[in-house]
Amino acid sequence: MTDLPHKLVKGKHGGRGFELKPEQLNRREDLLTFLRTRRSTVAADITAPGPDEEQLARMLEAACRVPDHGKLAPWRFIVFRGSGKDAFATFLTRRWRALHPDAPTDTPAPEAEFVSAAPLVIAVVSAAIEHPKIPEWEQRLSAGAACQNLLLAAQVQGFAAQWRSGWPAYDEEVARHLALQDGERIAGFLYIGARRADAPPLTDRRRPFWRDRTRFFGEDEEETA
Ligand SMILES: Cc1cc2nc3c(=O)[nH]c(=O)nc-3n(C[C@H](O)[C@H](O)[C@H](O)COP(=O)(O)O)c2cc1C
């Protein structure tokens, strides 16, 4: 397999970091290349247009095709578009102002501005149940996989996307507003749309060098560790 052109940069914890060149990002010629080059666009740089009905359906279909021990489908999706999305942004702004009465009102509430700007926001709800065989941990992991499949299915169709939690994922009033049930938590909000034309060019973020994160048990350990 060919190595991608990259530059080595200092890792956060002293290890080796790795950055692809801008022209190497989000290459979609085949699945493995895409997985090795995919890169998110921060929500601040996401704007319209978003996916159409067909593209959205394909994303949600991919999100449901994740490893899921016990076939529990321990996740569900809340899709925000149009007026439903505007109403959610308004709710978040009100909630933020209630939590932070001293916060300046001439700047947008964190996360609410991203909900307003992105044409499509999907909340992935992790819905774990008590089960005699399947630990909650595994059910939560499956929800993480659903987030990642959703992200990948958006990006592979050419959309700009980001998986975020932010304060709304942990706020009890937001949970109530979204009618989350016992055992349900927000695994993430997926912001999906197009990269703003005036956004700075997409650059990579430092990635750990895979060898630094990998230990081999095997005959070739000495050579590859
Ligand atoms: C569970 C989870 C929550 C995240 N929440 C945030 C967030 O609130 N804000 C943020 O800037 N990035 C957040 N990230 C990181 C972004 O999803 C993403 O990793 C980052 O923008 C770099 O993009 P890329 O690695 O997909 O290229 C979160 C990631 C995960 C897995």
The ligand as a Gaussian input file, in Angstrom:
#p B3LYP/6-31G(d) Opt

LIG

0 1
 C      -17.984000      12.207000      21.062000
 C      -17.293000      13.345000      20.382000
 C      -17.639000      14.638000      20.689000
 C      -16.994000      15.711000      20.082000
 N      -17.378000      16.975000      20.405000
 C      -16.737000      18.025000      19.855000
 C      -17.126000      19.346000      20.189000
 O      -18.045000      19.563000      20.976000
 N      -16.434000      20.363000      19.621000
 C      -15.403000      20.117000      18.737000
 O      -14.791000      21.085000      18.261000
 N      -15.041000      18.874000      18.386000
 C      -15.674000      17.825000      18.916000
 N      -15.313000      16.556000      18.569000
 C      -14.191000      16.371000      17.614000
 C      -14.640000      16.432000      16.161000
 O      -15.640000      15.488000      15.896000
 C      -13.503000      16.104000      15.195000
 O      -12.731000      15.048000      15.643000
 C      -12.641000      17.279000      14.923000
 O      -13.403000      18.315000      14.402000
 C      -11.535000      16.865000      13.929000
 O      -12.123000      16.371000      12.791000
 P      -11.676000      15.035000      12.043000
 O      -10.795000      14.291000      12.978000
 O      -12.950000      14.290000      11.829000
 O      -11.049000      15.505000      10.805000
 C      -15.969000      15.475000      19.146000
 C      -15.636000      14.159000      18.815000
 C      -16.280000      13.104000      19.419000
 C      -15.885000      11.697000      19.059000

